[in-house]
Amino acid sequence: MSDMTSITDMSQIPAFKTEAEEAEFWATHALDTALMSANNGDDDLLPPVRPPKSNPVSLRLGVDLERRLRALAEKKGTTYQTLMKEFVLERTYEEEKRLGLV
């Protein structure tokens, strides 16, 4: 975790617009150990926020699809990897809804 940015105060955690944005943030940030244990059973404090777990996945894309994704991502002001994660997340939710899983 040496290349992670340590969060020492809850105010350092931004408001996220999307889950993908939050996942991208937590991929490079972690709560400081002292902050994680700061709750000490005090019910007035929020429980420590735990970053979502993620797995790196290898995915082969056609050259044209990658080009199109990069162009879309640039228009949206994000990276194509983040855009793909958003697309997969949205589509997964739609399929879960269609199958009555959520």
N, C-alpha and C positions, 0 to 999 in steps of 0.2 A: 504494500500500500504506500510505498515511498513516493510514487508519482501522483498521489491523490492530494487534493487540496483539503485541508482540515477545517471543518466548520466548528468554530469555538463559541458562536452565539447564534441563537435561532433567527436573529434578524438578518443573518447572512444568507438565509434560504429565501430565494425569490418566489414570487407568486407565479405559478406555471399556467400557461394557457392550454397546454395539451399534456397528455400522459407521455407522449414521445419526448416532449421538451423536458419533462421531469426526469425521465429515464436517462436522457443525454446528460443532464446535470449530475445525477447521482453516479454516472459512469466515471466521473472525474473528481467527485467530492465525497467526503465521508465525515460523519460526526466525530468530533474529538471525544476521546474516552471520558474526560471529565464532564462534558456536556451530556453524554449518554447516561451517566450515573447521577446527574444533578437532580433528578426527580426525587430520589430517596423516599418514595412513598408519599410525597406531598400531593394530595388530590387536586390542589389548585393549579398545579403545573401540568402541562400537556405531557403525555408519555413520549419518550424519545422517538424521533422519526427514524425509521430504518430504511436505508436505500433499497430499491427493488433489486432483486437478483437478475442478472442477465447472462446469457451465453453468447459467445461469438459464434456466428453461423456462416458457413461458406455457401454462396449461392452463385451459380453461373448464369449470367445474363447475356442475351444476344447483344451485339454491338449497337444495333439500332435502338433496342429497348433501353440500354444504359444511356445512350445519348439523349433519348426523350426524357428519361427520368432526371438526368442532370439539368436539362433545359427547364423542366417544370420546377425543380427545386430552386434553381436560380431565380426564377420569377417569383417564387414564394419566399425567398430570402433564407433558405435553409440548405442543408446538405442532402444529397440524394439518398444517403443511408438513412437519415432521419425521415425523409419522405417515404421511403420504402417501409420503415417500421410503422409509420402512421397508417399507410395503406393496408398493411397486413393486420394491424390491430383493428381497424375499422371493418375490414372484410370478415375477420374472425368473429367479431361481435355480431355482424349481420347473419352469418351462418348459424351461430349459436341461437340467435333469436328465431331464425327460420325453423330450427330443429327443436325449439321449445326448451333449450337448455338454460336460458336466462329469462 
